[in-house]
Amino acid sequence: MSQFNLPDLGEGLEEAEIVAWHVNQGDHVVTDQPLVSVETDKAVVEVPSPWSGRIARLFGAKGDLVRVGAPLAEFAEGTEQDTGTVVGEIERAETPAAETKAPPDLTRPRTLQVLPAIRALARRLDVDLNLVQATGPGGMVTRADVERAAKSLTDAGPAESLKGMRRAMAQRMASAHAEVVPTTVTDEADIGNWPVTEDITIRLVGAIAAACRAEPSLNVWYNSQAGERRLIKRIDIGIAVDTDGGLIVPVLRNVGERDAKDLRAGLDRMRADARARAIPPEELRGATITLSNFGMIGGRFATLVVVPPQVAIVGSGRADLRVTVHRGEAAVRRILPLSLTFDHRVVTGGEAARFLMALKSDLERA
């Protein structure tokens, strides 16, 4: 028997959820034929067969979470391997895969003072004692505390496990919070001279490219384990896209060498693919800096999350009309709020301020 394990479908991927099987046990498949669709943290991906042969066994059912490196399918003897199939790092094993390490638990239970009868009550009411606020003497959990928690859970509705994008978001945000030293600076750009039809997002993309040229220290990847930073010449901007399932950040490539029309066409295509959950995994990798245009929904300023190995993210708030001083006189002008969150382990305050000033200056050009 030859065993096919779930390959790494993207940077940092730990697991994927089975969406649908396209084959059954006993089927004969050919190389590159779709075996299964899985949902990663960002997209639904078809995993093709690496070989031709007969399926002897399938591992997992729809809705199951499969760890990278865990078995997906077992082929009968006589399969024909095709090394040309490229999905990720494909592993072939003659013996069952080694047990994979479970993801770290991001929560740590409290030390509780609970009488056996109260523990029994909590089990009967399906109440997690770690979620109960203790009001008894010395931090003791009382019967009333458990009953109050049970009523709150009933009112709140059933709990649901985080899967797919939301599970990955929780893990990635916790990891970023534990590693990055974030600092945010803000400013406002006067865009009162822009034409009414100006494309705000594309202007922001162009301004970020200009700011990266003026202060390259923010267009960087940082390897914290090695203590090394890598200045990237090409500017590849991750564009945060809001979807029903969560935030997806496809990458707009080489923005410093493309005109506005080309950038808009590329952005429209990426957004459509992201919302359809059909964006190729390679288009989610390799951003050198990120833009969050959250002002399209609401809000003015934000402390954003820097996701390693990047060291900076630009935020654009909601543009509105404000009374301000323009050419020495009070005037009603359109003002665009700007936020820049950077990793202070790698970027100095001076570098961040110069980047933000270059960004503002480019946006204020008519």
C-alpha positions as CSV (number, residue, x, y, z in Angstrom):
1,M,0.0,0.0,0.0
2,S,1.1,3.6,-0.7
3,Q,-0.2,6.4,1.4
4,F,-0.8,10.0,0.3
5,N,-0.7,12.6,3.1
6,L,-2.1,16.1,3.1
7,P,0.6,18.3,1.6
8,D,1.4,21.8,2.8
9,L,-1.0,24.0,0.8
10,G,0.2,27.4,2.1
11,E,2.7,29.2,4.3
12,G,2.0,28.4,7.9
13,L,-0.8,26.0,7.2
14,E,-1.3,23.4,10.0
15,E,-4.6,21.8,9.0
16,A,-7.5,21.9,6.6
17,E,-11.1,21.0,6.7
18,I,-12.5,18.4,4.3
19,V,-15.3,20.0,2.2
20,A,-16.0,17.2,-0.3
21,W,-14.5,13.9,-1.6
22,H,-14.5,13.6,-5.4
23,V,-13.7,9.8,-5.4
24,N,-14.8,6.7,-3.5
25,Q,-13.0,3.8,-2.1
26,G,-12.3,1.3,-4.9
27,D,-12.2,3.9,-7.6
28,H,-9.4,3.9,-10.1
29,V,-7.9,7.4,-10.5
30,V,-5.3,9.0,-12.8
31,T,-2.6,11.4,-11.9
32,D,-3.8,15.0,-11.3
33,Q,-7.5,13.9,-11.0
34,P,-9.1,15.8,-8.1
35,L,-9.3,13.6,-5.0
36,V,-10.8,16.0,-2.4
37,S,-11.6,19.6,-1.8
38,V,-10.3,21.1,1.5
39,E,-10.9,24.4,3.1
40,T,-7.7,26.1,4.3
41,D,-7.6,29.3,6.3
42,K,-8.1,31.3,3.1
43,A,-9.5,29.3,0.3
44,V,-11.2,26.1,-0.9
45,V,-8.5,24.0,-2.7
46,E,-8.8,20.9,-4.8
47,V,-6.1,18.4,-3.9
48,P,-5.2,16.2,-7.0
49,S,-4.0,12.6,-7.0
50,P,-0.2,12.3,-7.1
51,W,-0.4,8.9,-8.8
52,S,-2.5,6.7,-11.0
53,G,-4.0,3.7,-9.3
54,R,-6.9,2.2,-7.3
55,I,-8.1,3.9,-4.0
56,A,-7.9,1.3,-1.2
57,R,-9.0,3.6,1.6
58,L,-10.0,7.2,2.3
59,F,-9.3,8.9,5.6
60,G,-11.7,11.4,7.0
61,A,-15.2,12.6,6.2
62,K,-16.8,15.9,5.2
63,G,-16.2,18.4,8.0
64,D,-13.2,16.6,9.5
65,L,-10.1,18.6,10.3
66,V,-6.9,17.0,8.8
67,R,-3.5,18.0,10.0
68,V,-0.7,18.6,7.4
69,G,1.2,15.4,7.0
70,A,-1.8,13.2,8.1
71,P,-3.1,10.5,5.7
72,L,-5.7,11.4,3.1
73,A,-5.8,8.3,0.9
74,E,-4.3,4.9,0.6
75,F,-3.5,3.4,-2.8
76,A,-3.4,-0.3,-3.7
77,E,-0.1,-1.7,-4.8
78,G,1.0,-0.9,-8.3
79,T,0.4,2.9,-8.2
80,E,2.4,4.9,-10.7
81,Q,4.1,7.9,-9.1
82,D,4.2,11.2,-11.0
83,T,6.6,13.7,-9.5
84,G,5.3,16.4,-11.8
85,T,2.2,17.1,-9.7
86,V,2.8,20.3,-7.8
87,V,0.3,21.1,-5.0
88,G,2.7,21.6,-2.1
89,E,5.2,19.3,-0.5
90,I,3.8,15.9,-1.3
91,E,4.8,13.1,1.1
92,R,4.6,9.4,0.2
93,A,4.8,6.9,3.0
94,E,4.8,3.1,3.0
95,T,3.8,3.1,6.7
96,P,1.1,5.1,8.5
97,A,2.2,8.7,9.1
98,A,3.7,9.5,12.5
99,E,1.2,11.0,15.0
100,T,1.2,14.8,14.5
101,K,1.5,17.1,17.5
102,A,-1.7,18.7,18.5
103,P,-2.0,22.5,18.2
104,P,-1.1,24.4,21.4
105,D,-3.9,25.3,23.7
106,L,-4.1,29.1,23.8
107,T,-6.0,29.1,27.0
108,R,-4.8,28.0,30.5
109,P,-7.4,26.8,33.0
110,R,-7.6,28.5,36.3
111,T,-6.9,26.8,39.6
112,L,-10.4,26.3,40.9
113,Q,-11.9,25.8,44.4
114,V,-14.9,23.6,43.8
115,L,-16.7,21.1,46.0
116,P,-17.4,17.7,44.5
117,A,-21.1,18.3,44.5
118,I,-20.7,21.5,42.6
119,R,-18.4,19.8,40.0
120,A,-21.2,17.2,39.6
121,L,-23.7,19.9,39.1
122,A,-21.5,21.6,36.5
123,R,-21.1,18.4,34.6
124,R,-24.9,17.8,34.7
125,L,-25.6,21.3,33.3
126,D,-22.7,21.1,30.8
127,V,-20.9,24.1,32.3
128,D,-17.2,24.7,31.9
129,L,-16.0,25.7,35.3
130,N,-13.2,27.7,33.8
131,L,-15.8,30.1,32.5
132,V,-17.6,30.5,35.8
133,Q,-17.1,33.7,37.9
134,A,-16.6,32.5,41.5
135,T,-18.3,34.6,44.2
136,G,-17.9,32.4,47.2
137,P,-15.5,32.9,50.1
138,G,-11.8,32.7,49.1
139,G,-12.7,32.3,45.4
140,M,-15.0,29.3,46.0
141,V,-17.4,28.4,43.1
142,T,-20.9,28.1,44.5
143,R,-24.1,26.4,43.3
144,A,-25.5,29.8,42.4
145,D,-22.4,30.6,40.3
146,V,-22.8,27.4,38.3
147,E,-26.6,27.9,37.8
148,R,-26.0,31.5,36.8
149,A,-23.4,30.4,34.2
150,A,-25.8,27.7,32.9
151,K,-28.6,30.3,32.4
152,S,-26.2,32.6,30.6
153,L,-25.1,29.9,28.2
154,T,-28.7,28.9,27.5
155,D,-29.5,32.6,26.7
156,A,-26.4,32.9,24.5
157,G,-27.2,29.8,22.4
158,P,-25.0,26.8,21.5
159,A,-21.2,27.1,21.2
160,E,-19.6,26.5,17.8
161,S,-16.1,25.4,17.2
162,L,-14.0,27.8,15.1
163,K,-13.1,26.2,11.8
164,G,-11.4,27.2,8.6
165,M,-10.7,30.9,8.3
166,R,-11.9,31.9,11.7
167,R,-9.8,29.1,13.4
168,A,-6.7,30.1,11.4
169,M,-7.3,33.8,12.3
170,A,-7.5,33.0,16.0
171,Q,-4.2,31.1,15.8
172,R,-2.4,33.7,13.6
173,M,-3.5,36.6,15.7
174,A,-2.5,34.9,18.9
175,S,0.9,34.2,17.4
176,A,1.4,37.7,16.1
177,H,0.4,39.1,19.5
178,A,2.9,36.9,21.2
179,E,5.8,37.9,18.9
180,V,5.4,41.4,17.5
181,V,6.1,44.6,19.4
182,P,3.4,46.8,17.7
183,T,3.5,50.6,17.7
184,T,1.0,52.8,15.9
185,V,1.5,56.4,14.5
186,T,-1.4,58.3,12.9
187,D,-1.9,61.3,10.7
188,E,-4.4,62.8,8.2
189,A,-4.1,63.6,4.5
190,D,-5.9,66.5,2.9
191,I,-7.4,65.0,-0.3
192,G,-9.7,67.9,-1.0
193,N,-8.1,68.4,-4.4
194,W,-8.9,64.9,-5.6
195,P,-11.4,64.5,-8.5
196,V,-14.7,63.2,-7.4
197,T,-14.1,59.9,-9.3
198,E,-10.7,59.3,-7.7
199,D,-10.0,55.6,-6.9
200,I,-9.1,55.8,-3.2
201,T,-7.8,52.2,-2.9
202,I,-5.5,52.5,-6.0
203,R,-4.3,55.9,-4.8
204,L,-3.4,54.3,-1.5
205,V,-1.6,51.5,-3.2
206,G,0.5,54.0,-5.2
207,A,1.2,56.1,-2.2
208,I,2.4,53.0,-0.2
209,A,4.8,52.2,-3.1
210,A,6.1,55.8,-3.0
211,A,6.5,55.6,0.8
212,C,8.4,52.3,0.5
213,R,10.8,53.9,-2.0
214,A,11.3,56.8,0.3
215,E,11.8,54.7,3.4
216,P,12.6,51.1,2.4
217,S,13.0,49.9,6.0
218,L,9.2,49.1,6.2
219,N,9.1,46.9,3.0
220,V,10.9,44.2,5.0
221,W,10.7,40.6,6.1
222,Y,12.0,39.9,9.6
223,N,13.2,36.5,10.8
224,S,13.0,36.8,14.5
225,Q,14.6,33.4,15.2
226,A,17.7,34.3,13.2
227,G,17.6,38.0,14.2
228,E,17.8,39.0,10.5
229,R,15.8,41.4,8.4
230,R,15.6,41.3,4.6
231,L,14.9,44.5,2.6
232,I,12.7,43.6,-0.4
233,K,13.1,45.6,-3.6
234,R,9.8,44.6,-5.1
235,I,6.7,46.0,-3.4
236,D,4.0,43.3,-3.0
237,I,1.0,44.7,-1.1
238,G,-1.4,42.5,0.8
239,I,-4.9,43.9,0.4
240,A,-7.3,43.0,3.2
241,V,-10.6,41.8,1.8
242,D,-13.7,41.5,4.0
243,T,-15.8,38.3,3.3
244,D,-18.6,36.5,5.0
245,G,-16.2,33.9,6.4
246,G,-13.6,36.3,7.6
247,L,-10.7,38.4,6.3
248,I,-8.7,37.3,3.3
249,V,-5.5,39.1,2.3
250,P,-4.6,38.4,-1.4
251,V,-1.3,40.0,-2.7
252,L,-1.2,42.7,-5.4
253,R,2.2,42.1,-7.0
254,N,4.9,44.5,-8.1
255,V,2.8,47.6,-7.5
256,G,5.6,50.0,-8.1
257,E,5.9,49.0,-11.8
258,R,2.2,49.0,-12.7
259,D,-0.2,51.7,-13.8
260,A,-3.5,52.5,-12.1
261,K,-5.7,50.7,-14.7
262,D,-3.7,47.5,-14.4
263,L,-3.8,47.7,-10.6
264,R,-7.5,48.2,-10.5
265,A,-8.1,45.2,-12.9
266,G,-5.9,43.0,-10.8
267,L,-7.5,44.1,-7.5
268,D,-11.0,43.5,-8.9
269,R,-10.1,40.0,-10.0
270,M,-8.5,39.2,-6.6
271,R,-11.5,40.4,-4.6
272,A,-13.9,38.4,-6.7
273,D,-11.8,35.3,-6.3
274,A,-11.4,35.9,-2.5
275,R,-15.1,36.3,-2.0
276,A,-15.8,33.2,-4.0
277,R,-13.2,31.3,-1.9
278,A,-11.5,30.4,-5.2
279,I,-8.3,32.4,-4.9
280,P,-5.2,30.3,-5.7
281,P,-3.0,29.7,-2.6
282,E,0.1,31.3,-4.3
283,E,-1.8,34.6,-4.4
284,L,-2.0,34.7,-0.6
285,R,1.7,34.4,0.0
286,G,4.7,36.7,0.0
287,A,3.2,40.1,0.8
288,T,5.9,42.6,1.9
289,I,3.5,45.1,3.5
290,T,-0.2,45.2,4.0
291,L,-3.0,47.7,3.4
292,S,-6.3,47.7,5.4
293,N,-8.8,50.1,3.8
294,F,-11.2,49.7,6.7
295,G,-12.7,53.1,6.2
296,M,-14.8,51.7,3.4
297,I,-16.9,50.2,6.2
298,G,-16.3,52.7,9.0
299,G,-13.8,54.0,11.6
300,R,-11.1,56.6,11.5
301,F,-8.0,55.3,13.1
302,A,-6.9,51.8,14.2
303,T,-4.2,49.9,15.9
304,L,-3.7,47.1,13.3
305,V,-2.1,43.7,13.5
306,V,1.3,43.1,11.9
307,V,1.6,39.5,10.7
308,P,5.2,38.2,10.6
309,P,7.4,38.1,8.6
310,Q,6.1,41.6,7.6
311,V,6.9,44.5,9.8
312,A,4.2,47.1,8.8
313,I,0.6,47.6,7.9
314,V,-1.1,50.7,6.7
315,G,-4.7,51.6,7.6
316,S,-7.0,54.0,5.9
317,G,-10.0,55.3,7.8
318,R,-13.2,56.8,6.6
319,A,-12.7,60.1,4.6
320,D,-15.1,62.9,5.5
321,L,-15.5,66.6,5.3
322,R,-13.8,68.7,8.0
323,V,-13.2,72.3,8.8
324,T,-9.5,72.8,8.7
325,V,-6.9,75.5,7.8
326,H,-6.1,75.5,4.1
327,R,-3.6,78.1,2.7
328,G,-3.9,80.2,5.9
329,E,-7.7,80.3,5.9
330,A,-10.5,78.1,7.4
331,A,-12.0,75.8,4.8
332,V,-14.1,72.7,4.5
333,R,-11.8,70.0,3.1
334,R,-12.0,66.2,2.6
335,I,-9.7,64.5,5.1
336,L,-8.4,61.0,5.0
337,P,-7.3,59.5,8.3
338,L,-4.1,57.3,8.2
339,S,-2.8,54.7,10.6
340,L,0.6,53.0,10.4
341,T,1.3,50.1,12.8
342,F,4.9,48.7,12.7
343,D,7.0,46.2,14.5
344,H,9.2,48.2,16.8
345,R,11.7,45.4,17.1
346,V,12.8,46.1,13.5
347,V,11.5,49.6,12.6
348,T,12.6,52.7,14.4
349,G,10.2,55.5,15.3
350,G,12.0,57.9,12.9
351,E,11.7,55.4,10.0
352,A,8.0,55.0,10.6
353,A,7.4,58.7,10.8
354,R,9.3,59.3,7.6
355,F,7.3,56.6,5.9
356,L,4.0,58.1,7.1
357,M,5.1,61.6,5.9
358,A,6.0,60.2,2.5
359,L,2.6,58.4,2.3
360,K,0.7,61.6,3.3
361,S,2.7,63.7,0.8
362,D,1.9,61.4,-2.1
363,L,-1.8,61.3,-1.2
364,E,-2.0,65.1,-1.0
365,R,-0.8,65.5,-4.6
366,A,-3.7,66.6,-6.9
